[in-house]
Amino acid sequence: MICDSTQIRVRYSETDQMGVVYHSNYYSWFDIGRTDWMREAGMSYRDMERRGILLPLLESHCVYLHSAKYDDQLTVHTRITKLRGIRFTVEYEVIRDADGLLLARGSTVHVFTDADLKPVNVKKKHPEIYEIFRKNVE
């Protein structure tokens, strides 16, 4: 089971006038974490797309507990927590490295589709992709 850890340093452009990270940037960090998780699991987004599989977003959630600020070094922890049929859920935690404080936690739900955004049963059509996800569900 993979729980990938991705390092992020807050850039000035990600903050508002108060020096606090603007909320939408957490979703970009989730995307980075998910992309790194997939690469670590042995299947990049690019590899999946070459096989005709896309992963559109169905849901996203984020709970903001504490503010991240400019130049903070952060770690995004990413793990797959559910795999049901054509859907899977990814959960994230954003932690400030300096003090280990949990700043935010969130999740995204994705569906396996083809290039026309029609649902795909990857268990049948691409069992090797399904197995990567199945063996890494917490």
GROMACS elastic network, one bead per residue, 0.5 to 0.9 nm:
[ bonds ]
;  ai    aj funct       b0    kb
    1    41     6  0.87860   500
    1    79     6  0.84512   500
    1    80     6  0.87853   500
    1   135     6  0.62931   500
    1   137     6  0.66020   500
    1   138     6  0.68758   500
    2    37     6  0.73264   500
    2    40     6  0.77104   500
    2    41     6  0.69216   500
    2    78     6  0.83121   500
    2    79     6  0.65361   500
    2    80     6  0.81036   500
    2   135     6  0.88604   500
    2   136     6  0.57072   500
    2   137     6  0.82360   500
    2   138     6  0.86175   500
    3    37     6  0.72509   500
    3    77     6  0.64231   500
    3    78     6  0.54229   500
    3    80     6  0.78736   500
    3   136     6  0.83864   500
    3   138     6  0.89794   500
    4    33     6  0.72091   500
    4    34     6  0.83169   500
    4    36     6  0.70176   500
    4    37     6  0.52141   500
    4    38     6  0.88577   500
    4    40     6  0.72812   500
    4    41     6  0.89729   500
    4    76     6  0.79627   500
    4    77     6  0.56656   500
    4    78     6  0.51974   500
    4    79     6  0.66373   500
    5    33     6  0.71807   500
    5    36     6  0.81526   500
    5    37     6  0.79629   500
    5    75     6  0.61726   500
    5    76     6  0.55540   500
    5    78     6  0.64791   500
    6    29     6  0.87993   500
    6    32     6  0.76384   500
    6    33     6  0.57835   500
    6    36     6  0.70610   500
    6    37     6  0.85674   500
    6    74     6  0.81627   500
    6    75     6  0.54252   500
    6    76     6  0.50656   500
    6    77     6  0.65720   500
    6    78     6  0.81104   500
    7    33     6  0.87973   500
    7    73     6  0.71352   500
    7    74     6  0.57531   500
    7    76     6  0.64825   500
    8    11     6  0.89235   500
    8    29     6  0.76962   500
    8    72     6  0.82632   500
    8    73     6  0.59149   500
    8    74     6  0.50258   500
    8    75     6  0.60754   500
    8    76     6  0.73937   500
    9    70     6  0.81276   500
    9    71     6  0.57978   500
    9    72     6  0.57237   500
    9    74     6  0.60127   500
    9    75     6  0.86893   500
   10    13     6  0.84015   500
   10    14     6  0.66529   500
   10    15     6  0.80021   500
   10    21     6  0.76234   500
   10    68     6  0.77012   500
   10    69     6  0.67539   500
   10    70     6  0.52001   500
   10    72     6  0.54147   500
   10    73     6  0.65641   500
   10    74     6  0.75465   500
   11    14     6  0.54439   500
   11    15     6  0.72925   500
   11    21     6  0.87712   500
   11    69     6  0.87699   500
   11    70     6  0.59390   500
   11    71     6  0.60875   500
   11    72     6  0.84728   500
   12    15     6  0.55793   500
   12    16     6  0.83803   500
   12    19     6  0.77030   500
   12    21     6  0.85959   500
   12    69     6  0.86923   500
   12    70     6  0.55770   500
   12    71     6  0.73084   500
   13    16     6  0.78635   500
   13    21     6  0.87612   500
   13    70     6  0.86666   500
   14    19     6  0.86948   500
   14    20     6  0.80977   500
   14    21     6  0.54676   500
   14    22     6  0.60853   500
   14    23     6  0.89674   500
   14    24     6  0.89281   500
   14    25     6  0.64989   500
   14    69     6  0.88263   500
   14    70     6  0.76835   500
   15    18     6  0.74299   500
   15    19     6  0.51373   500
   15    22     6  0.53447   500
   15    23     6  0.89843   500
   15    25     6  0.87910   500
   15    68     6  0.87429   500
   15    69     6  0.69527   500
   15    70     6  0.64078   500
   16    19     6  0.53254   500
   16    20     6  0.55937   500
   16    21     6  0.62964   500
   16    22     6  0.59732   500
   17    20     6  0.74537   500
   18    21     6  0.87108   500
   18    69     6  0.87605   500
   19    22     6  0.89018   500
   19    68     6  0.86200   500
   19    69     6  0.56196   500
   19    70     6  0.57550   500
   20    23     6  0.88986   500
   20    67     6  0.62109   500
   20    68     6  0.59176   500
   20    70     6  0.66650   500
   21    24     6  0.84770   500
   21    25     6  0.70293   500
   21    26     6  0.83180   500
   21    67     6  0.68455   500
   21    68     6  0.55280   500
   21    69     6  0.55720   500
   21    70     6  0.70471   500
   22    25     6  0.59492   500
   22    26     6  0.79890   500
   22    68     6  0.88689   500
   23    26     6  0.59575   500
   23    27     6  0.79871   500
   23    62     6  0.89871   500
   23    64     6  0.81175   500
   24    27     6  0.56474   500
   24    28     6  0.71593   500
   25    28     6  0.50687   500
   25    29     6  0.63848   500
   25    30     6  0.86714   500
   26    30     6  0.61691   500
   26    31     6  0.86542   500
   26    62     6  0.79701   500
   26    94     6  0.82443   500
   26   104     6  0.81621   500
   26   106     6  0.88422   500
   27    31     6  0.62372   500
   27    32     6  0.86637   500
   27    60     6  0.83660   500
   27    61     6  0.89230   500
   27    62     6  0.81350   500
   27   106     6  0.87094   500
   28    31     6  0.50296   500
   28    32     6  0.63278   500
   28    33     6  0.86732   500
   29    33     6  0.61184   500
   29    34     6  0.85400   500
   29    76     6  0.71937   500
   29    94     6  0.85719   500
   30    33     6  0.50030   500
   30    34     6  0.60802   500
   30    35     6  0.85196   500
   30    76     6  0.72986   500
   30    77     6  0.88521   500
   30    78     6  0.77558   500
   30    91     6  0.85854   500
   30    92     6  0.65760   500
   30    93     6  0.86897   500
   30    94     6  0.87238   500
   30   106     6  0.81598   500
   30   107     6  0.82240   500
   30   108     6  0.83902   500
   31    34     6  0.50894   500
   31    35     6  0.60692   500
   31    36     6  0.85366   500
   32    35     6  0.51367   500
   32    36     6  0.61513   500
   32    37     6  0.85213   500
   32    76     6  0.85999   500
   33    36     6  0.51327   500
   33    37     6  0.60254   500
   33    38     6  0.86510   500
   33    76     6  0.61236   500
   33    77     6  0.69815   500
   33    78     6  0.57818   500
   33    79     6  0.89227   500
   33    92     6  0.78401   500
   34    38     6  0.62050   500
   34    39     6  0.86220   500
   34    78     6  0.63579   500
   34    79     6  0.80232   500
   34    90     6  0.75738   500
   34    92     6  0.86540   500
   35    38     6  0.52416   500
   35    39     6  0.63054   500
   35    40     6  0.86760   500
   35    44     6  0.69877   500
   35    45     6  0.68453   500
   36    39     6  0.50506   500
   36    40     6  0.60812   500
   36    41     6  0.85179   500
   36    44     6  0.81658   500
   36    78     6  0.86449   500
   37    40     6  0.50854   500
   37    41     6  0.61091   500
   37    42     6  0.87171   500
   37    43     6  0.89348   500
   37    44     6  0.87424   500
   37    78     6  0.65985   500
   37    79     6  0.73900   500
   37    80     6  0.89361   500
   38    42     6  0.63282   500
   38    43     6  0.53878   500
   38    44     6  0.54365   500
   38    45     6  0.71647   500
   38   132     6  0.88172   500
   38   133     6  0.89443   500
   39    42     6  0.51664   500
   39    43     6  0.52756   500
   39    45     6  0.78322   500
   40    43     6  0.75133   500
   40    44     6  0.83403   500
   41    44     6  0.82728   500
   41   132     6  0.65649   500
   41   133     6  0.82091   500
   41   136     6  0.80922   500
   42   132     6  0.75452   500
   43    46     6  0.81794   500
   43    47     6  0.61606   500
   43    48     6  0.68932   500
   43   129     6  0.75729   500
   43   132     6  0.78137   500
   44    47     6  0.51130   500
   44    48     6  0.64219   500
   44    49     6  0.86873   500
   45    48     6  0.51177   500
   45    49     6  0.61371   500
   45    50     6  0.86074   500
   45    53     6  0.87695   500
   45    54     6  0.80738   500
   45    55     6  0.85869   500
   46    49     6  0.50879   500
   46    50     6  0.61748   500
   46    51     6  0.87164   500
   47    50     6  0.51586   500
   47    51     6  0.64971   500
   47    52     6  0.88725   500
   47    53     6  0.87791   500
   48    51     6  0.51087   500
   48    52     6  0.64171   500
   48    53     6  0.52039   500
   48    54     6  0.68843   500
   48    55     6  0.89021   500
   48   129     6  0.81081   500
   49    53     6  0.50098   500
   49    54     6  0.58651   500
   49    55     6  0.89261   500
   49   114     6  0.87075   500
   49   115     6  0.81693   500
   50    53     6  0.74044   500
   51    54     6  0.89943   500
   51   126     6  0.86737   500
   52   113     6  0.81309   500
   52   114     6  0.55205   500
   52   115     6  0.59076   500
   53   112     6  0.63873   500
   53   113     6  0.56146   500
   53   115     6  0.66690   500
   53   117     6  0.89733   500
   53   120     6  0.78058   500
   53   122     6  0.84930   500
   54   111     6  0.79450   500
   54   112     6  0.58709   500
   54   113     6  0.51602   500
   54   114     6  0.58722   500
   54   115     6  0.64910   500
   54   117     6  0.74467   500
   55   110     6  0.56529   500
   55   111     6  0.54030   500
   55   112     6  0.50824   500
   55   113     6  0.63060   500
   55   114     6  0.87188   500
   55   117     6  0.88454   500
   56   109     6  0.85951   500
   56   110     6  0.55518   500
   56   111     6  0.58480   500
   56   112     6  0.72415   500
   56   113     6  0.74375   500
   56   117     6  0.79048   500
   57    60     6  0.75343   500
   57   108     6  0.69979   500
   57   109     6  0.59871   500
   57   111     6  0.67934   500
   58    87     6  0.88958   500
   58   108     6  0.74575   500
   58   109     6  0.53875   500
   58   110     6  0.54127   500
   58   111     6  0.69604   500
   59   107     6  0.79963   500
   59   108     6  0.54876   500
   59   109     6  0.50242   500
   59   110     6  0.72567   500
   60   106     6  0.74407   500
   60   107     6  0.57276   500
   60   109     6  0.65213   500
   61   105     6  0.83359   500
   61   106     6  0.51601   500
   61   107     6  0.52792   500
   61   108     6  0.64793   500
   62    92     6  0.88521   500
   62   104     6  0.68120   500
   62   105     6  0.57369   500
   62   107     6  0.66133   500
   62   108     6  0.89025   500
   63   103     6  0.86432   500
   63   104     6  0.55160   500
   63   105     6  0.54730   500
   63   106     6  0.60654   500
   64    67     6  0.74341   500
   64   103     6  0.63194   500
   64   105     6  0.69360   500
   64   106     6  0.86155   500
   65   102     6  0.71535   500
   65   103     6  0.50806   500
   65   104     6  0.53162   500
   65   105     6  0.80069   500
   66   101     6  0.81076   500
   66   102     6  0.73391   500
   66   104     6  0.68670   500
   67   103     6  0.62928   500
   67   104     6  0.84279   500
   68    71     6  0.87945   500
   68    72     6  0.66028   500
   68    74     6  0.83733   500
   68    96     6  0.74583   500
   68   103     6  0.68229   500
   69    72     6  0.57124   500
   70    73     6  0.89615   500
   72    96     6  0.68274   500
   72    97     6  0.78183   500
   72    98     6  0.78914   500
   73    95     6  0.86884   500
   73    96     6  0.61236   500
   73    97     6  0.57111   500
   73    98     6  0.71795   500
   74    94     6  0.66105   500
   74    95     6  0.55236   500
   74    97     6  0.53482   500
   74    98     6  0.82865   500
   75    93     6  0.79564   500
   75    94     6  0.57364   500
   75    95     6  0.52422   500
   75    96     6  0.64659   500
   75    97     6  0.65204   500
   76    92     6  0.65353   500
   76    93     6  0.55835   500
   76    95     6  0.64739   500
   77    91     6  0.81095   500
   77    92     6  0.54356   500
   77    93     6  0.51091   500
   77    94     6  0.65148   500
   77    95     6  0.80050   500
   78    90     6  0.69012   500
   78    91     6  0.58245   500
   78    93     6  0.68675   500
   79    89     6  0.86138   500
   79    90     6  0.56822   500
   79    91     6  0.55260   500
   79    92     6  0.67361   500
   79   136     6  0.78897   500
   79   137     6  0.75309   500
   79   138     6  0.74197   500
   80    83     6  0.77605   500
   80    88     6  0.72890   500
   80    89     6  0.58546   500
   80    91     6  0.62979   500
   80   133     6  0.75175   500
   80   136     6  0.65132   500
   80   137     6  0.50436   500
   80   138     6  0.63467   500
   81    88     6  0.75980   500
   81    89     6  0.56694   500
   81    90     6  0.58948   500
   81    91     6  0.66248   500
   81   136     6  0.82977   500
   81   137     6  0.51517   500
   81   138     6  0.50082   500
   82    87     6  0.79863   500
   82    88     6  0.52583   500
   82    90     6  0.73600   500
   82   109     6  0.89905   500
   82   134     6  0.88404   500
   82   137     6  0.60716   500
   82   138     6  0.73813   500
   83    86     6  0.76194   500
   83    87     6  0.59288   500
   83    89     6  0.66430   500
   83   133     6  0.73375   500
   83   134     6  0.68275   500
   83   137     6  0.69041   500
   84    87     6  0.53286   500
   84    88     6  0.61293   500
   84    89     6  0.87750   500
   85    88     6  0.79907   500
   85   111     6  0.89277   500
   85   121     6  0.70770   500
   85   122     6  0.85746   500
   85   123     6  0.82062   500
   86   110     6  0.83701   500
   86   111     6  0.54904   500
   86   112     6  0.54698   500
   86   113     6  0.81044   500
   86   119     6  0.68375   500
   86   120     6  0.65539   500
   86   121     6  0.58121   500
   86   122     6  0.71764   500
   86   123     6  0.85423   500
   87   109     6  0.68475   500
   87   110     6  0.55947   500
   87   112     6  0.65292   500
   88   108     6  0.84204   500
   88   109     6  0.57117   500
   88   110     6  0.55301   500
   88   111     6  0.65232   500
   88   112     6  0.84101   500
   88   133     6  0.84542   500
   89   107     6  0.68196   500
   89   108     6  0.57426   500
   89   110     6  0.64812   500
   90   106     6  0.84394   500
   90   107     6  0.54312   500
   90   108     6  0.53357   500
   90   109     6  0.64088   500
   90   110     6  0.81646   500
   91   105     6  0.74654   500
   91   106     6  0.57641   500
   91   108     6  0.66561   500
   91   109     6  0.89337   500
   92   104     6  0.81473   500
   92   105     6  0.54561   500
   92   106     6  0.51750   500
   92   107     6  0.59202   500
   92   108     6  0.85419   500
   93   102     6  0.69627   500
   93   103     6  0.76407   500
   93   104     6  0.58640   500
   93   106     6  0.66070   500
   93   107     6  0.88931   500
   94   101     6  0.85592   500
   94   102     6  0.60123   500
   94   103     6  0.55442   500
   94   104     6  0.51807   500
   94   105     6  0.61983   500
   94   106     6  0.86664   500
   95    98     6  0.89466   500
   95    99     6  0.84913   500
   95   100     6  0.58670   500
   95   101     6  0.54775   500
   95   103     6  0.54961   500
   95   104     6  0.72918   500
   95   105     6  0.89379   500
   96    99     6  0.61448   500
   96   100     6  0.53258   500
   96   101     6  0.53901   500
   96   102     6  0.66182   500
   96   103     6  0.67522   500
   97   100     6  0.51393   500
   97   101     6  0.74549   500
   98   101     6  0.80648   500
  102   105     6  0.76872   500
  111   119     6  0.70533   500
  111   120     6  0.83048   500
  112   117     6  0.83969   500
  112   118     6  0.83201   500
  112   119     6  0.58283   500
  112   120     6  0.55187   500
  112   121     6  0.73069   500
  112   122     6  0.71029   500
  113   116     6  0.74573   500
  113   118     6  0.50528   500
  113   121     6  0.82116   500
  113   122     6  0.87444   500
  114   117     6  0.51803   500
  114   118     6  0.54508   500
  114   119     6  0.65005   500
  114   120     6  0.62067   500
  115   118     6  0.73999   500
  116   119     6  0.88769   500
  117   120     6  0.87238   500
  120   123     6  0.87020   500
  120   124     6  0.86893   500
  120   125     6  0.74993   500
  121   124     6  0.56986   500
  121   125     6  0.61369   500
  121   126     6  0.79198   500
  121   130     6  0.88683   500
  122   127     6  0.60063   500
  122   128     6  0.84223   500
  122   129     6  0.67758   500
  122   130     6  0.56552   500
  123   126     6  0.58456   500
  123   128     6  0.79730   500
  123   129     6  0.76534   500
  123   130     6  0.51379   500
  123   131     6  0.77322   500
  124   127     6  0.57813   500
  124   130     6  0.84762   500
  126   129     6  0.55235   500
  126   130     6  0.64922   500
  126   131     6  0.88115   500
  127   131     6  0.59962   500
  127   132     6  0.86949   500
  128   131     6  0.51298   500
  128   132     6  0.64985   500
  129   132     6  0.52568   500
  129   133     6  0.67361   500
  129   134     6  0.87353   500
  130   133     6  0.53440   500
  130   134     6  0.59939   500
  130   135     6  0.86260   500
  131   135     6  0.59397   500
  131   136     6  0.84357   500
  132   135     6  0.57385   500
  132   136     6  0.65784   500
  133   136     6  0.52901   500
  133   137     6  0.63827   500
  134   137     6  0.56050   500
  135   138     6  0.85867   500
